[in-house]
Amino acid sequence: MNWLASLSVRQFGFALAFAIFLADQAHKFWMLEIFDIRRRQPVHVTPFLDLVMAWNPGISYSLLRADSPAGRWGLVAATGLIIALLLVWMWKSSHKLLAAGLGLIAGGALGNLMDRIVYGAVADFFHFYIDTENWGRLSWYVFNVADVAIVAGVALLLYDSIRPQPPETAAGGQEAGQADR
């Protein structure tokens, strides 16, 4: 993994975004076309996790449902704009932790954008829940690999925003070469 350390901040962020996009799309292809989750669901993996097939026509928790072609393409355009802004931010980032967070979010968003373009909705598969005696089943939303990457990326951005920053040089910026590492 020495090659990973030799990547510039930009290369690292873009490589991570591309890897997340590929992993998400490969998983979705496998679940839909090879495993055929639509026919087999629900698949009980553990007492708290099932694999299911859920199409999300909106964003998180099906907010902003896009039930019409105009709504769908509006979400595609908005997502594309957000991804572009994330990539510009990543291009300007000065350290790998920030680039990693942005790469995770951008890669996940690209995966979900591809679903919306190809299928008209985002394919979700993982369903976490807990069965209780008093309240029945307490259920979390159904999500996918892209969603996991987006949440992890947001967590990295939050951590990056509160962690102590390295001291700047007298010239008012990081030492020469640091912006690319």
C-alpha positions in Angstrom: 0.0 0.0 0.0 3.0 2.3 -0.3 1.5 3.6 -3.6 -1.5 4.8 -1.6 0.7 7.1 0.5 2.4 8.5 -2.6 -0.9 9.8 -4.0 -1.5 13.5 -3.9 -4.5 14.8 -1.9 -6.5 15.2 -5.2 -5.5 11.8 -6.5 -6.5 10.2 -3.2 -9.9 11.9 -3.0 -10.8 11.1 -6.7 -9.5 7.5 -6.4 -11.6 7.0 -3.3 -14.7 8.5 -5.0 -14.2 6.2 -8.0 -13.7 3.1 -5.8 -16.8 3.8 -3.8 -18.8 4.4 -7.0 -17.5 1.1 -8.4 -18.2 -0.9 -5.2 -21.7 0.5 -5.0 -22.6 -0.2 -8.6 -21.0 -3.7 -8.4 -23.0 -4.5 -5.3 -26.2 -3.3 -6.8 -25.6 -5.3 -10.0 -24.9 -8.4 -8.0 -28.0 -8.0 -5.8 -30.3 -7.2 -8.7 -29.0 -9.4 -11.5 -27.1 -12.3 -10.0 -28.5 -12.8 -6.5 -32.0 -11.7 -7.7 -33.1 -10.1 -4.4 -36.4 -9.2 -5.9 -37.4 -12.8 -6.0 -35.7 -14.0 -2.8 -36.6 -11.2 -0.3 -36.5 -10.9 2.6 -33.2 -12.7 3.2 -32.7 -13.0 7.0 -29.0 -12.5 7.6 -29.0 -11.9 11.4 -31.8 -11.4 14.0 -31.4 -7.6 13.3 -30.5 -7.5 9.6 -32.4 -8.5 6.4 -31.6 -8.1 2.8 -34.6 -6.6 1.0 -35.4 -4.8 -2.3 -36.6 -1.2 -1.8 -36.8 1.5 -4.4 -36.3 5.0 -3.1 -37.7 7.6 -5.5 -36.6 10.5 -3.2 -33.7 11.3 -1.0 -33.1 10.0 2.6 -36.2 8.5 4.1 -37.9 9.1 0.7 -38.1 12.8 1.3 -38.7 14.9 -1.8 -40.2 11.9 -3.6 -39.8 12.2 -7.3 -42.9 10.4 -8.6 -42.9 12.2 -12.0 -40.3 12.5 -14.7 -39.9 16.2 -14.0 -39.2 15.4 -10.3 -36.8 12.6 -11.2 -34.8 14.8 -13.5 -34.9 17.6 -11.0 -33.3 15.4 -8.4 -30.8 14.2 -11.0 -29.8 17.8 -11.8 -29.7 18.8 -8.1 -27.5 15.7 -7.3 -25.2 16.5 -10.2 -24.8 20.1 -9.0 -24.0 18.9 -5.5 -21.5 16.3 -6.8 -19.8 19.0 -8.9 -19.5 21.3 -5.8 -18.1 18.4 -3.8 -15.5 17.7 -6.5 -14.4 21.4 -6.6 -14.1 21.4 -2.8 -12.1 18.2 -3.0 -9.9 19.7 -5.8 -9.1 22.6 -3.4 -8.6 20.4 -0.3 -5.3 20.6 1.4 -5.2 17.3 3.4 -6.1 13.7 2.9 -8.7 13.4 5.7 -10.8 16.2 4.1 -10.3 14.6 0.7 -11.3 11.2 2.1 -14.6 12.6 3.5 -15.4 14.4 0.3 -14.4 11.4 -1.8 -16.7 9.1 0.2 -19.6 11.5 -0.1 -19.0 12.2 -3.9 -18.6 8.5 -4.7 -21.8 7.5 -2.8 -23.7 10.3 -4.4 -22.5 9.3 -7.9 -23.7 5.7 -7.2 -27.1 6.9 -6.2 -27.2 9.3 -9.1 -26.5 6.5 -11.5 -29.4 4.5 -10.1 -31.7 7.5 -10.5 -30.7 7.9 -14.1 -30.9 4.2 -15.0 -33.8 3.0 -12.9 -35.6 6.2 -11.9 -35.1 5.5 -8.2 -32.3 4.4 -5.9 -31.9 0.7 -5.1 -31.6 0.0 -1.4 -31.0 -3.4 0.3 -29.9 -3.4 3.9 -32.6 -3.3 6.5 -31.6 -3.0 10.2 -34.2 -3.5 12.9 -34.8 -4.7 16.4 -37.8 -6.7 17.6 -39.0 -5.5 21.0 -41.6 -7.1 23.3 -43.4 -3.9 24.1 -43.2 -1.9 20.9 -42.9 -4.5 18.2 -40.3 -4.0 15.4 -38.3 -0.8 15.6 -36.9 -0.3 12.1 -34.2 1.9 10.5 -34.5 2.9 7.0 -33.3 0.6 4.1 -30.0 1.7 2.7 -27.1 0.7 0.3 -23.3 0.8 0.0 -23.5 4.4 -1.3 -25.4 5.5 1.7 -22.9 4.0 4.1 -20.1 5.8 2.2 -22.0 9.1 2.4 -22.6 8.7 6.2 -18.9 7.8 6.7 -17.8 10.8 4.6 -20.0 13.2 6.7 -18.5 11.7 9.9 -15.0 12.4 8.5 -16.0 16.0 7.6 -17.4 16.5 11.1 -14.2 15.1 12.7 -12.0 17.1 10.4 -13.9 20.3 11.4 -13.3 19.8 15.2 -9.8 18.2 15.2 -6.9 20.4 16.1 -5.4 21.9 12.9 -1.6 21.7 12.3 0.1 25.1 12.8 0.6 27.2 9.7 4.0 28.5 8.6 5.0 32.1 8.9 4.2 32.6 5.2 0.6 32.1 6.0 0.1 28.7 4.5 1.3 25.1 4.9 4.9 24.2 4.1 5.7 23.8 0.4 4.5 20.5 -0.9 2.1 19.8 1.9 -0.9 20.8 -0.1 -0.3 17.8 -2.4 0.2 15.2 0.4 
